[in-house]
Amino acid sequence: MPTLIGILASVAGMTTELANVRSELEKLIGKQNVSDSFYKVSDYCMNHVARKVFAISKPAPFIVARPQTVDQVADVVKYAHRTSIPIFVRGGGSGYSGGEVPTTSSIALEMTGLDRIIEVDTKGGYVTCEAGITVQELNRRLQSEHGLWWPHDPGSREFATVAGALTGLGGGAYSTKFGYAPDGVTGLKIVTAEGEIVSLGSKVGHHWAQYDLIRTIASGEGTLAIIAETTIKIFPMPQQRLVGIALFGKFEDAVATCYNISAAGLHPESLMLEDVLRFKLESIGPFIDMNSPTVKKLGLESVEAVMIYSYGGSPNVVEELKELTDHVVESNGGRRVDDKQVVEAYWKSKTELPSWSKDLGKLKIHSFVPSIPLIRAPDLNRLYVRLGENPKLERIGARYYVILPYLECTVSPTVMLNEDDPEALKAYEAFTREFTDGVIKMQGSPVSTLGVGLRLVDTIESTSSEAQMRLMRRIKRGLDPTNLLNPGKKLRSS
């Protein structure tokens, strides 16, 4: 049988051949789970954020398969391998880099049908679940039924799947203490590019007989294998959580305070910095009138950076830790925000709302989330301000998630633009290139939590040595010798 790419060469025979592909998939996973129209297939050319950026050139035709079990995933992959049809894996579609967008005629493998919790080990503190359950639903059930939680809380929690969080090396408010999403994973069940089901790991953070394939597969963004199930470390819900906010006139003072907090032996569950623009527009603006006396008392006109920190645990411990942190903040010139309304508004915006607005006439886009040494945060913020002066772009502000004890941070620099203006799209691309160059000069990584996908393939090639590229291509060819999984993503060629 010809490949779908080959099918495109013959328009006359295209419909018939696609019908054959659909018929074969229906036999494997059920008629109700295969379609070229449900949800609108065109939606599979987009993600939830950069919709127009990655939907300018839509490949057609392709078929969406939504398996319901791990065995069905394997059956689809075996069929695709046998017929040389590419597969593009899709979770909730919340990515920023185009990692889930088909680039050629293919099978779009929709993983949200695998949404079950398989086991909760309440004594040991582990959950085993399928790949397609959302982060929000997993935590809702863990908290309501067992008083436990997975401390991963991205702004995309409503539709981001667990496997998507792992393959995007996801971060969030609690990454300061608990790390990135894959850091809590002890086991995976994967489907290889040949359709074989393989279990990796155990209930500890390593396996004596294996390479560290869990981290390797997670960092592959769906190009090395398909994650079907995962076992993750989970924790009791904190009895109490206390949140602190401090205002700094200089970004450098806020960064110095982070270093002092770490040096004092304090390790909050959350430690974030924001420029004052992000704090006003996204963090408290949706809840509090910015012209109200409450906001005016904050004196934000003289503020450059805002620090947010939280502790969770038993009340007596949490209260003492926050008091010690407050002291470090004040000794570095930070002004604590004591207004309960402001603190609660911020925490609601961070832990309950998505990390972008949905009701604006323009599209707000996170270009990507780079990682830098924390000490370079003031330099990066100045670069962000300068690049955001382009009249086609509008800055929404930047947020810095501090990772302890390593004193590095992931950065969410946000701009808004008119998605229907070609010149605005060009300006956005220029912003991404120049921002990336700046990150590399600061000895950071252009991406930390959201992946390379389509958006930064050129960056990978331009910033990696030939030896590094050869090594990555060898790994890709070793695990996916026919380039079946997400071809063209992360690496342009294998």
CORLIN-V856123 format. One record per run of one state. SS is the DSSP state (A for helix, B for strand, O for the rest). FROM is the first residue (numbers start at 1). LEN is the number of residues. Records with the same first field share a line. If there is no record, write none. Layout:
SS=FROM-LEN, FROM-LEN
This chain:
O=1-3, 8-3, 30-1, 36-5, 46-17, 66-4, 84-3, 91-16, 114-3, 122-4, 131-3, 147-1, 150-11, 168-7, 179-2, 192-5, 202-11, 220-6, 234-1, 237-3, 249-2, 264-6, 285-8, 297-3, 303-2, 314-1, 332-3, 337-3, 352-11, 367-4, 388-6, 404-4, 418-4, 442-3, 446-11, 464-2, 480-5, 486-9
A=4-4, 11-19, 31-3, 41-5, 70-14, 111-3, 135-12, 162-6, 175-4, 181-4, 213-7, 251-13, 276-9, 293-4, 300-3, 315-17, 340-12, 374-14, 422-20, 457-7, 466-14
B=34-2, 63-3, 87-4, 107-4, 117-5, 126-5, 134-1, 148-2, 161-1, 185-7, 197-5, 226-8, 235-2, 240-9, 270-6, 305-9, 335-2, 363-4, 371-3, 394-10, 408-10, 445-1, 485-1
